[in-house]
Amino acid sequence: MLAEGLRKRYGDKWALDGFDLAVPAGTVCGLLGPNGAGKTTAVRILATLLRLDGGRAEVAGLDVARQAAAVRRHVALNGQQSTVDDVLTGRENLVMWGRLYHLSKREAAARADELLEQFGLTDAADKRAKHYSGGMRRRLDLASSFVMRPSVLFLDEPTTGLDPRNRGEVWREVRRVVAEGTTVLLTTQYLDEADQLADQVVVLDTGRVAAQGTPEQLKSKLGGDRIEVVVRTPEELPVVRDVLGPGAEVDDDAFRVSAAVADRVAALTRVTSALAAKGVDAEDIALRRPTLDEVFLAITGHKTGRDNVRAEVRA
């Protein structure tokens, strides 16, 4: 999958303004960005649902502008809104999709059985979809995207609203289809999801690529490991700050002090001994790596859309 200088304008605003992307076959690319950054526009152009206003793009080796009909035979798009028909059973849903793709009745039934087994839904094949759990519905939705074995799958926030267990089920299926050779472009507001699934991450901001690399490469840009110390009383915070030295950051509300370290275990041992010598009985001491959430905030100056929504709700 390739995009070079993609541009798309709505009125006097450029939703995409020189967007570049290169995704090797059989890998997962996580496309991240704050609300309004252009993620959905990029996906819709690559999936041939929108015409581009500038640049070029290829999907499955085909030009999305000049060979749109051919591109559609190689791709599937799974959005936030479920395509599952609650009145039909799991098997009937998949057979329906097979028939919509012009498979014969025999072919559609055979393909439905294959997908039910692959996505772990055989035992629920003859239950109406309205009785499925959230994770089962999402797996059925994903299965419908594979009726025609697409070489490229676009996933637009596939686990929004799912609990951790059901998210894990969807992640497992995404990993499986990628292992079989499918290329995935994933947009998500869950930064841990991108960290778990993506071979590369592209951060989009105001229609342009703000940063890209593997999750580890992006996290390393914020520096190495950090040591965090949580104390029991606010009076202990200055003592911990002095022990951690210049650059230590204090979170008064959480009773926490943190600082970058280069020597990991040696630093942990040194800090623990120094705190004990000063009579500080820490609630918790830990080493941790920077998170993609911190990378996202540092690059864009925004929290994820999911966090912004939560902040608005709390307000």
Backbone torsions as a table, in degrees:
resi	resn	phi	psi	omega
1	MET	NA	133.8	-173.6
2	LEU	-143.2	136.1	172.8
3	ALA	-135.4	135.6	179.8
4	GLU	-132.3	116.2	175.2
5	GLY	59.2	35.9	-178.7
6	LEU	-63.0	135.7	177.8
7	ARG	-134.7	138.4	176.1
8	LYS	-146.1	128.8	-177.0
9	ARG	-118.2	138.6	170.3
10	TYR	-117.3	106.3	-175.5
11	GLY	65.9	-123.4	179.3
12	ASP	-100.6	12.7	-178.9
13	LYS	-113.6	132.5	175.9
14	TRP	-88.8	110.7	176.1
15	ALA	-72.6	-36.6	171.9
16	LEU	-125.9	134.1	-174.8
17	ASP	-137.9	68.4	-179.3
18	GLY	93.7	44.9	-177.0
19	PHE	-82.0	126.7	178.5
20	ASP	-117.2	144.2	-178.5
21	LEU	-155.8	140.2	173.7
22	ALA	-141.6	116.3	-177.4
23	VAL	-121.2	112.9	177.5
24	PRO	-62.8	149.5	179.2
25	ALA	-60.9	143.1	176.4
26	GLY	74.0	24.1	177.7
27	THR	-128.0	170.5	176.8
28	VAL	-111.9	127.7	173.9
29	CYS	-111.8	122.3	176.0
30	GLY	-90.9	120.5	179.4
31	LEU	-102.6	110.6	-175.1
32	LEU	-115.0	158.8	176.7
33	GLY	166.8	155.6	177.5
34	PRO	-66.1	166.2	177.2
35	ASN	-56.3	133.1	179.9
36	GLY	85.9	6.2	-177.3
37	ALA	-75.2	-20.5	-180.0
38	GLY	114.8	8.4	-176.7
39	LYS	-60.6	-53.4	-177.3
40	THR	-64.2	-37.4	177.0
41	THR	-60.7	-44.3	179.2
42	ALA	-61.2	-45.1	-179.7
43	VAL	-63.0	-43.3	-177.7
44	ARG	-66.3	-34.6	175.9
45	ILE	-67.9	-46.4	-178.8
46	LEU	-65.5	-28.7	178.4
47	ALA	-88.6	6.1	177.4
48	THR	69.6	21.7	178.3
49	LEU	-91.9	-13.0	177.0
50	LEU	-134.1	146.1	174.1
51	ARG	-86.9	137.9	177.6
52	LEU	-81.5	155.6	178.5
53	ASP	-103.8	-3.7	178.9
54	GLY	-176.9	158.1	-178.6
55	GLY	84.3	-167.8	179.5
56	ARG	-147.6	158.4	178.3
57	ALA	-150.1	145.6	175.0
58	GLU	-126.6	137.0	174.5
59	VAL	-129.6	128.7	-176.5
60	ALA	56.0	33.5	178.7
61	GLY	76.9	9.3	-176.7
62	LEU	-118.1	142.7	179.9
63	ASP	-74.1	124.9	-174.2
64	VAL	-69.3	-23.5	180.0
65	ALA	-87.0	-46.3	-174.3
66	ARG	-88.7	-20.8	-176.3
67	GLN	-128.3	42.2	-174.2
68	ALA	-58.2	-43.8	-178.4
69	ALA	-62.5	-39.9	179.2
70	ALA	-68.8	-37.9	178.0
71	VAL	-58.4	-42.5	-175.6
72	ARG	-62.5	-23.7	178.6
73	ARG	-75.9	-10.4	-176.6
74	HIS	-113.5	-3.2	-173.2
75	VAL	-125.2	161.1	171.5
76	ALA	-139.2	145.2	-179.8
77	LEU	-122.0	124.3	178.5
78	ASN	-118.1	106.1	-174.4
79	GLY	-95.6	-171.8	-178.4
80	GLN	-70.3	-30.0	-179.2
81	GLN	-87.0	125.7	-177.3
82	SER	-67.6	143.1	175.2
83	THR	-99.6	7.5	-178.1
84	VAL	-72.6	133.8	174.7
85	ASP	-92.1	113.3	-174.7
86	ASP	-63.5	-27.5	-176.6
87	VAL	-74.5	-28.2	-177.7
88	LEU	-87.5	158.4	173.3
89	THR	-76.9	171.1	176.5
90	GLY	-58.1	-46.4	179.5
91	ARG	-62.9	-43.4	-178.8
92	GLU	-63.7	-35.8	176.6
93	ASN	-60.4	-46.1	-176.5
94	LEU	-72.0	-36.5	175.9
95	VAL	-63.5	-41.4	178.4
96	MET	-57.9	-45.1	179.5
97	TRP	-64.7	-39.0	176.9
98	GLY	-60.6	-41.0	179.2
99	ARG	-68.4	-36.3	176.9
100	LEU	-63.8	-28.5	176.2
101	TYR	-88.5	13.3	174.0
102	HIS	70.7	25.0	170.2
103	LEU	-76.9	151.2	174.8
104	SER	-69.4	167.0	179.5
105	LYS	-58.0	-42.8	-179.5
106	ARG	-64.6	-45.1	-179.1
107	GLU	-65.5	-41.2	-179.5
108	ALA	-64.7	-40.6	179.4
109	ALA	-66.1	-42.2	-179.4
110	ALA	-65.6	-41.8	-179.8
111	ARG	-67.6	-37.2	177.5
112	ALA	-60.6	-43.7	179.3
113	ASP	-63.0	-40.6	178.6
114	GLU	-61.2	-45.5	-177.0
115	LEU	-70.1	-38.0	177.1
116	LEU	-59.7	-39.2	178.5
117	GLU	-70.9	-45.4	-177.2
118	GLN	-61.9	-36.6	-176.2
119	PHE	-98.3	14.2	174.3
120	GLY	65.7	36.9	-176.5
121	LEU	-119.4	11.1	-175.9
122	THR	-58.9	-43.0	-177.3
123	ASP	-66.1	-23.4	-179.6
124	ALA	-106.7	14.6	-172.8
125	ALA	-58.6	-35.0	-174.6
126	ASP	-104.8	14.3	171.3
127	LYS	-88.4	145.6	174.1
128	ARG	-66.1	141.6	-174.7
129	ALA	-61.3	-24.1	-179.8
130	LYS	-65.8	-16.7	178.4
131	HIS	-95.3	1.7	179.2
132	TYR	-77.1	151.4	171.1
133	SER	-73.8	170.4	179.4
134	GLY	-58.8	-42.6	179.3
135	GLY	-66.4	-39.3	178.6
136	MET	-65.1	-40.6	178.2
137	ARG	-62.5	-41.3	-178.7
138	ARG	-67.1	-38.4	177.8
139	ARG	-66.1	-38.4	177.2
140	LEU	-65.4	-39.7	177.5
141	ASP	-61.4	-44.6	177.6
142	LEU	-63.6	-41.4	-179.8
143	ALA	-58.9	-38.8	-179.5
144	SER	-63.4	-27.3	178.7
145	SER	-71.7	-16.1	-175.7
146	PHE	-106.4	13.1	178.2
147	VAL	-55.9	-40.5	-177.7
148	MET	-104.5	17.9	176.4
149	ARG	51.0	65.5	-177.9
150	PRO	-66.9	147.5	175.8
151	SER	-85.8	-20.0	178.4
152	VAL	-132.2	130.7	179.9
153	LEU	-120.8	126.1	174.7
154	PHE	-99.8	121.8	179.2
155	LEU	-115.4	113.6	-178.6
156	ASP	-102.5	98.7	-179.4
157	GLU	49.6	63.1	-170.7
158	PRO	-70.6	-17.6	-175.7
159	THR	-116.6	16.3	178.5
160	THR	-57.7	127.3	177.0
161	GLY	87.4	-3.9	-179.5
162	LEU	-89.7	149.7	176.1
163	ASP	-77.2	167.9	-175.3
164	PRO	-55.6	-38.6	-179.5
165	ARG	-64.5	-46.0	-179.1
166	ASN	-69.8	-33.4	174.2
167	ARG	-61.0	-42.4	179.0
168	GLY	-60.6	-36.7	178.3
169	GLU	-64.8	-41.9	179.1
170	VAL	-66.5	-41.5	178.4
171	TRP	-58.1	-42.5	-179.3
172	ARG	-60.1	-41.7	-179.3
173	GLU	-70.1	-36.5	177.1
174	VAL	-62.8	-44.9	178.3
175	ARG	-60.2	-38.0	-177.7
176	ARG	-66.3	-46.5	-177.0
177	VAL	-68.7	-31.7	176.3
178	VAL	-67.6	-39.6	178.0
179	ALA	-61.7	-25.3	178.5
180	GLU	-87.2	1.4	172.9
181	GLY	112.4	-2.3	-179.7
182	THR	-75.6	140.3	173.8
183	THR	-93.7	134.4	-175.6
184	VAL	-123.5	130.7	168.7
185	LEU	-109.6	116.8	-171.4
186	LEU	-115.7	123.4	168.2
187	THR	-104.1	139.4	-177.7
188	THR	-156.3	151.1	172.3
189	GLN	-97.9	-4.8	178.5
190	TYR	-96.2	107.2	-176.1
191	LEU	-67.3	-30.5	177.0
192	ASP	-67.2	-27.8	177.2
193	GLU	-65.6	-45.5	176.7
194	ALA	-63.3	-39.1	179.6
195	ASP	-62.7	-38.6	-178.3
196	GLN	-75.1	-38.8	-167.5
197	LEU	-104.7	-31.4	-166.4
198	ALA	-83.7	134.3	170.0
199	ASP	-77.3	-32.9	174.0
200	GLN	-139.9	153.3	179.9
201	VAL	-123.7	133.7	174.9
202	VAL	-118.6	122.3	178.7
203	VAL	-99.0	119.1	-178.0
204	LEU	-103.8	132.7	178.2
205	ASP	-144.9	128.1	-177.9
206	THR	49.2	42.5	173.0
207	GLY	81.6	3.2	179.6
208	ARG	-129.1	158.9	176.1
209	VAL	-75.7	119.5	179.6
210	ALA	-91.4	-28.1	179.0
211	ALA	-167.1	154.6	175.4
212	GLN	-156.7	156.5	-179.4
213	GLY	154.0	-177.7	174.2
214	THR	-70.8	160.5	176.7
215	PRO	-54.0	-40.7	-179.2
216	GLU	-67.4	-38.9	178.1
217	GLN	-62.5	-42.5	-179.9
218	LEU	-66.8	-41.4	-179.4
219	LYS	-67.1	-32.6	-179.1
220	SER	-68.1	-21.6	178.9
221	LYS	-66.5	-21.3	177.8
222	LEU	-87.7	2.6	-177.7
223	GLY	106.5	-179.5	-176.0
224	GLY	-84.6	-145.0	-177.7
225	ASP	-71.0	158.0	174.8
226	ARG	-125.0	146.1	172.8
227	ILE	-103.4	136.4	-179.8
228	GLU	-123.0	133.6	178.3
229	VAL	-122.9	125.4	175.9
230	VAL	-109.4	126.7	-177.1
231	VAL	-109.8	172.9	-175.4
232	ARG	-90.8	-27.8	-176.6
233	THR	-132.8	151.4	179.6
234	PRO	-65.0	-24.8	-179.8
235	GLU	-64.4	-22.3	-178.1
236	GLU	-84.4	-13.6	-176.5
237	LEU	-59.1	-46.5	179.8
238	PRO	-62.0	-34.1	179.5
239	VAL	-64.8	-45.1	-179.9
240	VAL	-65.6	-40.1	179.3
241	ARG	-59.9	-41.2	179.0
242	ASP	-65.7	-37.7	179.9
243	VAL	-66.9	-41.2	-178.2
244	LEU	-75.5	-22.0	171.6
245	GLY	88.2	-172.1	-177.7
246	PRO	-56.4	139.7	179.4
247	GLY	92.1	-6.3	178.7
248	ALA	-66.1	138.5	-179.2
249	GLU	-111.2	132.3	-176.1
250	VAL	-108.5	129.5	172.8
251	ASP	-110.3	98.5	-175.0
252	ASP	-63.0	-36.8	-177.1
253	ASP	-67.3	-37.4	-177.2
254	ALA	-94.3	1.0	-176.3
255	PHE	55.6	42.7	-173.5
256	ARG	-127.5	141.8	174.5
257	VAL	-126.9	136.2	-179.7
258	SER	-136.4	156.0	178.7
259	ALA	-157.9	151.7	177.0
260	ALA	-72.4	142.5	176.9
261	VAL	-135.5	153.1	-178.4
262	ALA	-108.9	-19.8	-171.5
263	ASP	-112.4	18.7	171.1
264	ARG	42.9	-104.8	-171.5
265	VAL	-61.7	-38.7	178.6
266	ALA	-61.5	-41.1	178.2
267	ALA	-64.8	-40.5	179.9
268	LEU	-62.0	-43.9	179.3
269	THR	-64.5	-44.5	-178.3
270	ARG	-62.6	-46.0	-177.9
271	VAL	-67.0	-41.6	179.8
272	THR	-60.2	-44.0	-179.8
273	SER	-66.1	-41.6	-178.1
274	ALA	-65.7	-39.5	179.3
275	LEU	-67.2	-40.7	178.5
276	ALA	-62.2	-39.4	-179.8
277	ALA	-65.0	-28.7	179.9
278	LYS	-94.1	5.0	175.6
279	GLY	78.7	19.4	179.4
280	VAL	-93.6	117.7	177.1
281	ASP	-98.0	91.2	-173.3
282	ALA	-67.2	142.8	173.9
283	GLU	-67.9	-37.8	-178.8
284	ASP	-160.5	143.0	173.3
285	ILE	-134.4	128.8	-176.2
286	ALA	-150.8	155.2	170.7
287	LEU	-102.8	142.1	175.2
288	ARG	-151.4	156.7	175.2
289	ARG	-88.3	158.5	171.1
290	PRO	-59.8	150.4	179.0
291	THR	-102.0	163.1	175.7
292	LEU	-64.5	-29.1	175.9
293	ASP	-59.4	-43.0	179.5
294	GLU	-68.5	-38.3	176.1
295	VAL	-60.8	-47.6	-178.6
296	PHE	-58.1	-46.8	-178.7
297	LEU	-64.9	-40.1	-178.8
298	ALA	-67.7	-36.4	-176.6
299	ILE	-78.2	-45.3	-172.3
300	THR	-99.3	-18.8	-174.6
301	GLY	76.8	6.6	-179.4
302	HIS	-123.7	154.6	163.6
303	LYS	-79.3	170.3	175.8
304	THR	-64.2	159.6	177.2
305	GLY	-57.5	-35.6	179.6
306	ARG	-62.3	-44.8	-179.7
307	ASP	-68.1	-36.7	178.1
308	ASN	-62.1	-41.3	178.2
309	VAL	-62.0	-43.0	-179.9
310	ARG	-63.4	-40.1	-179.5
311	ALA	-62.8	-40.6	179.2
312	GLU	-65.3	-38.2	179.9
313	VAL	-65.8	-42.7	179.4
314	ARG	-64.1	-35.7	179.9
315	ALA	-68.1	NA	NA
